[in-house]
Amino acid sequence: MRLALAQCGPAPDADPVAGSVAAVAAAVTRAGEQGAELVATSELVVGGYRTDLIRQGDLPTVLAGPGDPRLDPLREATRRSATTALVGAAVAGPAGALNALLRIAPDGEVDVVYAKVHLWEEERRVFVPGWGPVLLEHAGVRIGLGICYDAAFPEYCRALARSADLLLFSSAFAAGEEERRYDIYHPSRALESGVHVAVVNAVGEQGGATFFGRSQLLDPWGRRTAVAGDAPEVVVVDVDPAACRTARQQLPYLQDLQTHYAVTTAGRNPS
Protein backbone atom coordinates (compact mmCIF):
# COMPACT_ATOMS: atom_id res chain seq x y z
CA MET A 1 0.00 0.00 0.00
CA ARG A 2 1.20 3.50 -0.83
CA LEU A 3 0.65 5.78 2.17
CA ALA A 4 1.01 9.56 2.29
CA LEU A 5 1.99 11.29 5.55
CA ALA A 6 0.47 14.75 5.05
CA GLN A 7 2.19 17.10 7.48
CA CYS A 8 0.16 20.30 7.13
CA GLY A 9 0.97 23.69 8.63
CA PRO A 10 -0.92 25.66 11.29
CA ALA A 11 -4.48 26.77 10.63
CA PRO A 12 -4.88 30.51 9.92
CA ASP A 13 -6.49 32.57 12.70
CA ALA A 14 -8.95 34.33 10.38
CA ASP A 15 -10.87 31.16 9.47
CA PRO A 16 -9.10 28.13 10.96
CA VAL A 17 -11.48 25.49 9.65
CA ALA A 18 -11.68 26.75 6.06
CA GLY A 19 -7.94 27.47 5.92
CA SER A 20 -6.89 24.09 7.25
CA VAL A 21 -9.39 22.22 5.07
CA ALA A 22 -7.90 23.97 2.02
CA ALA A 23 -4.37 22.98 3.10
CA VAL A 24 -5.33 19.34 3.63
CA ALA A 25 -7.20 19.26 0.31
CA ALA A 26 -4.03 20.50 -1.43
CA ALA A 27 -1.99 17.82 0.34
CA VAL A 28 -4.46 15.13 -0.76
CA THR A 29 -4.09 16.32 -4.34
CA ARG A 30 -0.27 16.18 -4.14
CA ALA A 31 -0.41 12.72 -2.56
CA GLY A 32 -2.77 11.46 -5.25
CA GLU A 33 -0.38 12.67 -7.95
CA GLN A 34 2.27 10.43 -6.35
CA GLY A 35 0.01 7.39 -6.36
CA ALA A 36 -1.00 7.40 -2.70
CA GLU A 37 -3.90 5.10 -1.86
CA LEU A 38 -4.35 6.46 1.68
CA VAL A 39 -3.54 9.94 3.02
CA ALA A 40 -3.07 10.43 6.78
CA THR A 41 -2.96 13.74 8.67
CA SER A 42 -2.10 14.99 12.16
CA GLU A 43 -4.31 15.28 15.24
CA LEU A 44 -7.05 17.95 14.97
CA VAL A 45 -5.55 19.21 11.73
CA VAL A 46 -8.96 20.70 10.85
CA GLY A 47 -8.97 23.92 12.85
CA GLY A 48 -5.57 23.21 14.39
CA TYR A 49 -4.43 21.78 17.72
CA ARG A 50 -5.15 24.91 19.77
CA THR A 51 -3.44 24.20 23.08
CA ASP A 52 -4.60 27.53 24.56
CA LEU A 53 -8.28 26.97 23.79
CA ILE A 54 -8.24 23.34 24.91
CA ARG A 55 -6.78 24.37 28.27
CA GLN A 56 -9.61 26.87 28.66
CA GLY A 57 -12.15 24.18 27.84
CA ASP A 58 -13.51 26.11 24.87
CA LEU A 59 -12.80 24.81 21.36
CA PRO A 60 -14.88 26.64 18.70
CA THR A 61 -13.69 24.52 15.76
CA VAL A 62 -15.89 21.49 16.51
CA LEU A 63 -17.58 20.21 13.35
CA ALA A 64 -21.32 19.56 13.47
CA GLY A 65 -20.73 16.01 12.24
CA PRO A 66 -19.32 14.07 9.27
CA GLY A 67 -21.76 15.91 6.99
CA ASP A 68 -20.50 19.38 7.95
CA PRO A 69 -20.44 21.34 4.65
CA ARG A 70 -17.12 22.93 5.58
CA LEU A 71 -15.53 19.58 4.63
CA ASP A 72 -16.75 19.86 1.02
CA PRO A 73 -13.32 20.85 -0.42
CA LEU A 74 -11.86 17.67 1.12
CA ARG A 75 -14.64 15.55 -0.32
CA GLU A 76 -13.90 17.00 -3.74
CA ALA A 77 -10.15 16.43 -3.36
CA THR A 78 -10.57 12.74 -2.54
CA ARG A 79 -12.95 12.33 -5.48
CA ARG A 80 -10.51 13.95 -7.90
CA SER A 81 -7.55 12.00 -6.53
CA ALA A 82 -9.41 8.69 -6.19
CA THR A 83 -7.85 8.22 -2.76
CA THR A 84 -8.98 7.86 0.85
CA ALA A 85 -8.04 10.37 3.56
CA LEU A 86 -7.89 10.03 7.34
CA VAL A 87 -8.33 13.54 8.70
CA GLY A 88 -7.99 14.66 12.32
CA ALA A 89 -10.88 16.85 13.52
CA ALA A 90 -13.02 17.74 16.52
CA VAL A 91 -16.51 16.40 15.81
CA ALA A 92 -19.74 16.68 17.77
CA GLY A 93 -21.02 13.33 19.06
CA PRO A 94 -24.12 12.24 21.00
CA ALA A 95 -22.38 12.55 24.39
CA GLY A 96 -20.01 15.42 23.58
CA ALA A 97 -17.18 16.41 21.27
CA LEU A 98 -14.84 13.72 19.95
CA ASN A 99 -11.15 14.05 19.10
CA ALA A 100 -11.59 12.03 15.94
CA LEU A 101 -10.23 10.68 12.72
CA LEU A 102 -12.62 11.14 9.82
CA ARG A 103 -12.39 8.72 6.90
CA ILE A 104 -13.15 10.44 3.62
CA ALA A 105 -13.63 7.89 0.86
CA PRO A 106 -12.91 8.36 -2.87
CA ASP A 107 -16.64 8.90 -3.44
CA GLY A 108 -16.62 11.77 -0.93
CA GLU A 109 -18.50 9.89 1.79
CA VAL A 110 -17.36 10.74 5.33
CA ASP A 111 -17.63 8.79 8.57
CA VAL A 112 -16.08 9.04 12.03
CA VAL A 113 -13.83 6.02 11.83
CA TYR A 114 -12.03 6.48 15.17
CA ALA A 115 -12.28 8.63 18.30
CA LYS A 116 -9.32 9.06 20.66
CA VAL A 117 -9.56 6.74 23.65
CA HIS A 118 -6.76 8.07 25.88
CA LEU A 119 -7.31 11.80 26.34
CA TRP A 120 -4.34 13.90 27.43
CA GLU A 121 -4.89 15.97 30.60
CA GLU A 122 -6.60 19.20 29.50
CA GLU A 123 -8.24 17.45 26.53
CA ARG A 124 -10.73 16.01 29.04
CA ARG A 125 -12.16 19.51 29.46
CA VAL A 126 -13.25 19.49 25.82
CA PHE A 127 -13.65 15.90 24.65
CA VAL A 128 -15.30 12.65 25.70
CA PRO A 129 -13.25 9.47 25.17
CA GLY A 130 -13.81 7.21 22.19
CA TRP A 131 -15.38 3.78 22.26
CA GLY A 132 -12.28 1.61 21.87
CA PRO A 133 -9.69 0.23 19.42
CA VAL A 134 -10.51 0.36 15.71
CA LEU A 135 -9.02 -1.76 12.95
CA LEU A 136 -9.61 -1.12 9.27
CA GLU A 137 -8.35 -2.70 6.08
CA HIS A 138 -7.20 -0.66 3.12
CA ALA A 139 -5.50 -1.84 -0.08
CA GLY A 140 -4.67 -5.18 1.51
CA VAL A 141 -3.14 -3.70 4.68
CA ARG A 142 -4.75 -4.11 8.11
CA ILE A 143 -4.43 -0.83 9.98
CA GLY A 144 -4.85 -0.16 13.70
CA LEU A 145 -5.73 3.47 14.41
CA GLY A 146 -4.57 5.70 17.26
CA ILE A 147 -4.29 9.37 18.13
CA CYS A 148 -1.21 10.78 19.88
CA TYR A 149 -1.40 9.72 23.57
CA ASP A 150 -2.79 6.32 22.52
CA ALA A 151 0.77 5.44 21.45
CA ALA A 152 1.92 5.60 25.08
CA PHE A 153 0.05 2.42 26.02
CA PRO A 154 1.78 -0.82 24.92
CA GLU A 155 -1.16 -2.97 26.00
CA TYR A 156 -3.57 -0.97 23.88
CA CYS A 157 -1.26 -1.01 20.88
CA ARG A 158 -0.59 -4.72 21.17
CA ALA A 159 -4.33 -5.40 21.24
CA LEU A 160 -4.40 -3.80 17.79
CA ALA A 161 -1.08 -5.23 16.61
CA ARG A 162 -2.28 -8.81 16.98
CA SER A 163 -4.51 -8.23 13.95
CA ALA A 164 -2.65 -5.37 12.21
CA ASP A 165 0.20 -4.85 9.75
CA LEU A 166 0.40 -1.12 10.48
CA LEU A 167 -0.29 1.08 13.50
CA LEU A 168 -1.16 4.56 12.28
CA PHE A 169 -1.07 7.50 14.71
CA SER A 170 -2.41 10.99 14.08
CA SER A 171 -0.54 13.13 16.59
CA ALA A 172 0.34 16.53 18.03
CA PHE A 173 3.63 16.25 19.95
CA ALA A 174 5.19 19.59 20.92
CA ALA A 175 8.87 20.49 21.13
CA GLY A 176 10.53 19.88 24.49
CA GLU A 177 9.89 16.91 26.77
CA GLU A 178 7.21 15.56 24.44
CA GLU A 179 9.84 15.24 21.71
CA ARG A 180 11.83 12.80 23.84
CA ARG A 181 8.75 10.66 24.40
CA TYR A 182 7.92 10.79 20.69
CA ASP A 183 11.30 9.22 19.94
CA ILE A 184 10.67 6.44 22.47
CA TYR A 185 7.03 5.49 21.94
CA HIS A 186 6.87 4.80 18.23
CA PRO A 187 10.03 2.70 17.65
CA SER A 188 9.12 0.71 20.78
CA ARG A 189 5.59 -0.02 19.55
CA ALA A 190 7.00 -1.23 16.22
CA LEU A 191 9.75 -3.42 17.68
CA GLU A 192 7.79 -5.06 20.49
CA SER A 193 4.98 -6.19 18.16
CA GLY A 194 6.68 -6.63 14.78
CA VAL A 195 4.42 -4.12 13.05
CA HIS A 196 4.92 -1.05 10.87
CA VAL A 197 4.25 2.21 12.70
CA ALA A 198 3.40 5.48 10.96
CA VAL A 199 2.92 8.75 12.82
CA VAL A 200 1.82 12.06 11.32
CA ASN A 201 2.75 14.88 13.68
CA ALA A 202 1.56 18.48 13.82
CA VAL A 203 3.97 21.20 12.75
CA GLY A 204 4.45 24.90 13.50
CA GLU A 205 3.21 27.31 16.15
CA GLN A 206 -0.31 26.54 17.35
CA GLY A 207 -1.94 28.02 20.41
CA GLY A 208 1.28 28.89 22.18
CA ALA A 209 2.97 25.52 21.54
CA THR A 210 5.51 24.64 18.86
CA PHE A 211 5.00 21.32 17.10
CA PHE A 212 8.11 19.85 15.51
CA GLY A 213 6.75 17.67 12.71
CA ARG A 214 9.11 14.81 11.87
CA SER A 215 6.26 12.59 10.69
CA GLN A 216 7.70 9.16 9.99
CA LEU A 217 7.35 5.52 9.06
CA LEU A 218 9.07 2.80 11.08
CA ASP A 219 9.52 -0.76 9.90
CA PRO A 220 8.60 -3.80 12.06
CA TRP A 221 12.12 -3.80 13.56
CA GLY A 222 11.63 -0.23 14.85
CA ARG A 223 13.90 1.38 12.23
CA ARG A 224 12.93 4.72 10.71
CA THR A 225 12.60 4.30 6.96
CA ALA A 226 11.19 7.76 6.13
CA VAL A 227 11.16 11.01 8.12
CA ALA A 228 9.70 14.43 7.29
CA GLY A 229 11.29 17.71 8.30
CA ASP A 230 9.95 20.49 10.51
CA ALA A 231 7.89 22.27 7.83
CA PRO A 232 4.70 21.39 5.92
CA GLU A 233 5.45 18.39 3.72
CA VAL A 234 3.87 15.33 2.10
CA VAL A 235 5.93 12.15 2.41
CA VAL A 236 4.79 9.14 0.38
CA VAL A 237 5.90 5.70 1.59
CA ASP A 238 5.17 2.07 0.78
CA VAL A 239 3.96 -0.34 3.48
CA ASP A 240 4.69 -4.04 2.93
CA PRO A 241 2.69 -6.44 5.15
CA ALA A 242 5.11 -9.27 4.37
CA ALA A 243 7.81 -7.51 6.42
CA CYS A 244 5.69 -8.04 9.54
CA ARG A 245 5.77 -11.81 9.08
CA THR A 246 9.55 -11.79 8.66
CA ALA A 247 10.09 -9.57 11.69
CA ARG A 248 7.86 -11.72 13.89
CA GLN A 249 9.75 -14.84 12.87
CA GLN A 250 13.07 -13.23 13.81
CA LEU A 251 11.84 -11.47 16.96
CA PRO A 252 8.77 -13.31 18.27
CA TYR A 253 7.94 -10.88 21.08
CA LEU A 254 4.25 -10.78 20.31
CA GLN A 255 3.91 -14.54 19.97
CA ASP A 256 5.85 -15.24 23.19
CA LEU A 257 3.89 -12.74 25.27
CA GLN A 258 1.93 -14.54 27.96
CA THR A 259 -1.63 -13.44 28.52
CA HIS A 260 -1.24 -13.44 32.30
CA TYR A 261 1.72 -13.03 34.61
CA ALA A 262 1.20 -14.11 38.24
CA VAL A 263 3.39 -12.07 40.59
CA THR A 264 4.61 -13.90 43.70
CA THR A 265 6.44 -12.63 46.78
CA ALA A 266 10.14 -13.50 46.81
CA GLY A 267 10.84 -16.65 48.79
CA ARG A 268 7.32 -18.04 48.42
CA ASN A 269 6.30 -20.72 46.00
CA PRO A 270 3.00 -20.21 44.18
CA SER A 271 0.33 -22.56 45.53
Backbone torsions as a table, in degrees:
resi	resn	phi	psi	omega
1	MET	NA	137.7	176.6
2	ARG	-96.3	118.4	-174.5
3	LEU	-114.0	135.8	175.6
4	ALA	-107.5	127.4	173.2
5	LEU	-96.1	103.3	-174.1
6	ALA	-96.1	97.6	-178.6
7	GLN	-92.3	97.2	-174.4
8	CYS	-97.7	151.0	-177.0
9	GLY	-75.4	178.3	-178.1
10	PRO	-61.5	149.6	177.1
11	ALA	-74.4	140.7	178.7
12	PRO	-68.9	146.0	-177.8
13	ASP	-67.0	-33.2	-174.4
14	ALA	-60.5	-46.5	178.3
15	ASP	-149.1	82.9	-171.2
16	PRO	-62.1	-35.3	-179.3
17	VAL	-71.6	-51.5	-179.1
18	ALA	-61.7	-42.1	-178.8
19	GLY	-65.3	-42.7	-179.5
20	SER	-73.2	-35.8	176.0
21	VAL	-61.2	-41.0	178.2
22	ALA	-63.1	-40.8	-179.7
23	ALA	-66.3	-42.2	179.2
24	VAL	-67.7	-39.4	178.2
25	ALA	-60.4	-40.6	177.4
26	ALA	-64.9	-38.5	178.7
27	ALA	-66.8	-39.1	177.0
28	VAL	-61.4	-41.5	178.7
29	THR	-62.5	-45.8	178.7
30	ARG	-62.2	-41.5	180.0
31	ALA	-64.6	-41.2	178.8
32	GLY	-62.4	-36.4	178.0
33	GLU	-65.2	-22.2	178.5
34	GLN	-99.0	11.7	174.7
35	GLY	83.4	16.2	-180.0
36	ALA	-66.7	137.3	176.8
37	GLU	-96.1	-23.3	179.5
38	LEU	-141.5	133.7	179.1
39	VAL	-116.4	125.9	-179.9
40	ALA	-113.9	146.6	-178.1
41	THR	-126.3	177.5	-177.6
42	SER	-84.5	172.4	-179.4
43	GLU	-63.0	130.8	177.1
44	LEU	51.4	37.6	-179.2
45	VAL	-61.4	-33.3	176.1
46	VAL	-74.9	110.9	-177.0
47	GLY	91.1	-17.2	178.0
48	GLY	88.6	154.5	175.0
49	TYR	-87.1	90.4	-174.8
50	ARG	-88.5	89.2	-178.3
51	THR	-54.6	-42.0	-177.2
52	ASP	-63.0	-44.4	-178.3
53	LEU	-71.3	-37.0	178.9
54	ILE	-63.9	-41.7	178.3
55	ARG	-62.4	-31.9	178.9
56	GLN	-79.7	-12.1	-178.2
57	GLY	78.4	22.3	-176.8
58	ASP	-137.1	102.1	-179.0
59	LEU	-116.7	105.1	-174.0
60	PRO	-81.5	-0.2	-175.2
61	THR	-96.8	18.9	-179.7
62	VAL	-70.8	127.1	177.5
63	LEU	-75.3	150.3	-179.5
64	ALA	-67.8	-22.7	-178.7
65	GLY	159.9	-179.0	-179.8
66	PRO	-58.3	-25.7	-179.0
67	GLY	-88.1	7.3	-179.2
68	ASP	-53.9	124.3	-175.6
69	PRO	-64.4	-16.4	178.7
70	ARG	-67.3	-13.2	177.2
71	LEU	-87.6	-0.9	-175.3
72	ASP	-54.4	-42.3	178.3
73	PRO	-60.9	-30.8	176.8
74	LEU	-72.7	-39.3	175.8
75	ARG	-58.3	-44.7	-179.1
76	GLU	-65.8	-38.5	-179.7
77	ALA	-64.7	-41.4	179.0
78	THR	-68.6	-35.0	177.2
79	ARG	-64.2	-47.1	-178.7
80	ARG	-64.8	-36.7	-176.0
81	SER	-88.8	-10.0	-177.9
82	ALA	54.3	44.1	179.7
83	THR	-132.9	168.2	177.8
84	THR	-108.0	141.6	179.1
85	ALA	-121.5	141.5	170.5
86	LEU	-110.1	113.8	-168.3
87	VAL	-121.6	125.1	179.1
88	GLY	-75.2	131.1	-178.5
89	ALA	-160.0	154.2	169.6
90	ALA	-87.1	126.4	-173.9
91	VAL	-132.4	135.1	177.4
92	ALA	-67.3	133.3	176.2
93	GLY	-123.7	176.2	-177.1
94	PRO	-60.3	-33.8	-176.5
95	ALA	-105.2	0.0	-177.4
96	GLY	144.7	179.9	-177.4
97	ALA	-70.8	143.3	178.1
98	LEU	-111.7	139.7	168.4
99	ASN	-88.4	101.3	-161.1
100	ALA	-124.5	162.6	164.8
101	LEU	-109.1	123.2	175.3
102	LEU	-94.8	134.3	173.3
103	ARG	-98.7	120.6	178.4
104	ILE	-111.5	112.2	-173.5
105	ALA	-81.1	165.5	179.6
106	PRO	-60.1	-19.9	176.8
107	ASP	-90.1	3.8	178.4
108	GLY	89.2	-4.3	178.7
109	GLU	-70.3	142.2	-176.2
110	VAL	-125.3	135.7	169.9
111	ASP	-139.6	159.7	174.3
112	VAL	-83.9	102.8	-173.3
113	VAL	-86.3	-26.3	-178.7
114	TYR	-155.6	141.3	174.5
115	ALA	-123.3	135.0	-174.8
116	LYS	-56.0	128.4	-177.8
117	VAL	-87.2	-47.2	-176.9
118	HIS	-97.3	101.1	-178.4
119	LEU	-84.8	137.7	-177.4
120	TRP	-87.8	117.9	171.9
121	GLU	31.7	-100.5	-173.7
122	GLU	-65.9	-16.9	177.3
123	GLU	-59.9	-25.8	-178.6
124	ARG	-68.7	-14.5	175.8
125	ARG	-75.8	-20.0	-173.2
126	VAL	-113.6	-37.8	-170.2
127	PHE	-113.9	157.0	166.6
128	VAL	-102.8	147.9	-177.7
129	PRO	-69.0	155.2	178.2
130	GLY	-74.5	179.8	-169.6
131	TRP	-88.9	-15.4	178.2
132	GLY	143.9	-177.5	-177.0
133	PRO	-59.7	146.4	179.1
134	VAL	-131.5	131.5	177.2
135	LEU	-119.1	134.3	174.0
136	LEU	-131.2	162.6	177.4
137	GLU	-119.8	133.2	-179.6
138	HIS	-144.2	126.7	178.1
139	ALA	50.3	40.5	176.5
140	GLY	81.7	6.0	-179.9
141	VAL	-115.1	129.8	177.0
142	ARG	-88.4	124.7	-170.0
143	ILE	-122.1	124.3	172.4
144	GLY	-95.4	131.4	-173.1
145	LEU	-101.3	144.4	175.0
146	GLY	-152.2	162.0	177.0
147	ILE	-128.7	114.8	170.0
148	CYS	48.1	-98.8	-174.0
149	TYR	-59.2	-24.1	176.4
150	ASP	-54.8	-31.4	-177.1
151	ALA	-68.8	-11.8	-178.1
152	ALA	-81.1	-5.1	-172.5
153	PHE	-114.3	99.4	-177.9
154	PRO	-58.3	-37.8	-178.2
155	GLU	-63.5	-42.3	179.3
156	TYR	-63.9	-45.8	-178.1
157	CYS	-67.1	-37.3	178.8
158	ARG	-69.5	-31.0	174.8
159	ALA	-59.3	-37.6	176.0
160	LEU	-76.3	-42.3	-173.2
161	ALA	-62.5	-26.2	179.9
162	ARG	-60.9	-24.5	-179.3
163	SER	-119.6	7.2	-171.7
164	ALA	-117.1	155.9	169.4
165	ASP	-100.6	-22.6	-174.5
166	LEU	-142.9	131.8	167.4
167	LEU	-102.1	125.1	-174.7
168	LEU	-118.1	118.4	-177.6
169	PHE	-113.5	129.9	173.1
170	SER	-101.1	116.4	-163.1
171	SER	-135.2	165.9	174.9
172	ALA	-143.9	77.8	176.7
173	PHE	-94.0	129.5	-177.8
174	ALA	-95.0	158.0	178.1
175	ALA	-61.7	149.0	-178.4
176	GLY	112.6	-141.5	-177.7
177	GLU	-59.8	-33.6	179.5
178	GLU	-64.3	-28.4	179.6
179	GLU	-65.5	-38.7	177.7
180	ARG	-63.1	-43.7	-180.0
181	ARG	-66.8	-36.2	177.3
182	TYR	-56.0	-41.8	-177.8
183	ASP	-75.9	-12.1	177.3
184	ILE	-96.5	-49.5	-172.6
185	TYR	-55.6	-55.5	-165.7
186	HIS	-71.7	-44.3	174.0
187	PRO	-62.2	-35.3	179.4
188	SER	-64.4	-44.8	-179.3
189	ARG	-62.7	-35.9	178.7
190	ALA	-68.4	-50.4	-174.6
191	LEU	-64.6	-46.5	-171.9
192	GLU	-71.2	-15.3	-179.2
193	SER	-122.6	-3.3	179.9
194	GLY	62.7	50.3	-175.5
195	VAL	-137.6	147.4	171.6
196	HIS	-64.8	145.6	174.0
197	VAL	-129.8	126.8	173.6
198	ALA	-118.9	138.4	176.7
199	VAL	-134.4	130.3	175.5
200	VAL	-109.8	114.1	-174.0
201	ASN	-104.1	150.0	175.8
202	ALA	-65.9	160.9	-177.4
203	VAL	-142.0	145.5	174.9
204	GLY	90.8	-180.0	-178.7
205	GLU	-81.9	123.7	-179.8
206	GLN	-143.3	113.8	174.7
207	GLY	60.1	35.8	178.1
208	GLY	88.5	-2.7	176.4
209	ALA	-115.0	151.2	177.5
210	THR	-110.1	119.7	179.9
211	PHE	-99.6	134.9	-165.8
212	PHE	-96.7	-0.1	179.0
213	GLY	70.7	-124.8	-177.1
214	ARG	56.0	40.4	171.7
215	SER	-55.8	146.7	-171.2
216	GLN	-157.4	162.5	170.9
217	LEU	-119.1	133.0	175.2
218	LEU	-116.0	142.2	178.9
219	ASP	-82.9	174.9	-175.5
220	PRO	-68.4	-1.6	172.6
221	TRP	-99.6	2.6	179.5
222	GLY	83.8	14.7	-179.9
223	ARG	-93.7	134.9	178.5
224	ARG	-73.5	123.6	-179.6
225	THR	-107.9	-14.2	176.1
226	ALA	-157.3	135.4	-179.0
227	VAL	-140.1	132.3	174.7
228	ALA	-82.9	171.7	177.5
229	GLY	-91.3	-152.8	-177.2
230	ASP	-108.1	22.9	178.8
231	ALA	-130.4	165.9	176.9
232	PRO	-53.8	135.3	-173.3
233	GLU	-165.2	150.9	172.3
234	VAL	-117.4	118.1	179.9
235	VAL	-110.7	123.4	-179.0
236	VAL	-105.2	127.5	-175.9
237	VAL	-132.2	160.7	175.7
238	ASP	-108.4	135.8	-179.8
239	VAL	-113.5	120.7	-176.3
240	ASP	-110.0	109.3	-179.8
241	PRO	-60.4	-27.9	-178.3
242	ALA	-62.1	-28.4	179.2
243	ALA	-63.2	-30.5	178.7
244	CYS	-64.5	-42.3	-179.9
245	ARG	-63.5	-41.1	179.1
246	THR	-65.5	-45.2	-179.1
247	ALA	-62.0	-40.5	-177.1
248	ARG	-73.5	-23.7	172.7
249	GLN	-72.4	-39.8	-178.9
250	GLN	-76.3	-38.8	-176.7
251	LEU	-131.2	86.4	-171.4
252	PRO	-83.4	47.2	-178.9
253	TYR	-59.1	-45.7	-175.6
254	LEU	-67.4	-40.8	-179.4
255	GLN	-68.4	-35.3	-175.5
256	ASP	-85.9	-5.7	178.2
257	LEU	-65.2	126.6	176.6
258	GLN	-83.2	148.7	-177.0
259	THR	-78.1	-18.4	-179.6
260	HIS	-148.8	133.3	176.2
261	TYR	-117.6	117.4	178.0
262	ALA	-88.9	120.7	-179.3
263	VAL	-91.5	127.4	178.7
264	THR	-116.4	156.6	176.9
265	THR	-76.7	137.0	-179.2
266	ALA	-55.0	134.6	177.9
267	GLY	90.7	-4.5	178.2
268	ARG	-116.0	137.2	176.9
269	ASN	-88.1	139.7	177.9
270	PRO	-64.3	138.6	-178.5
271	SER	-78.9	NA	NA
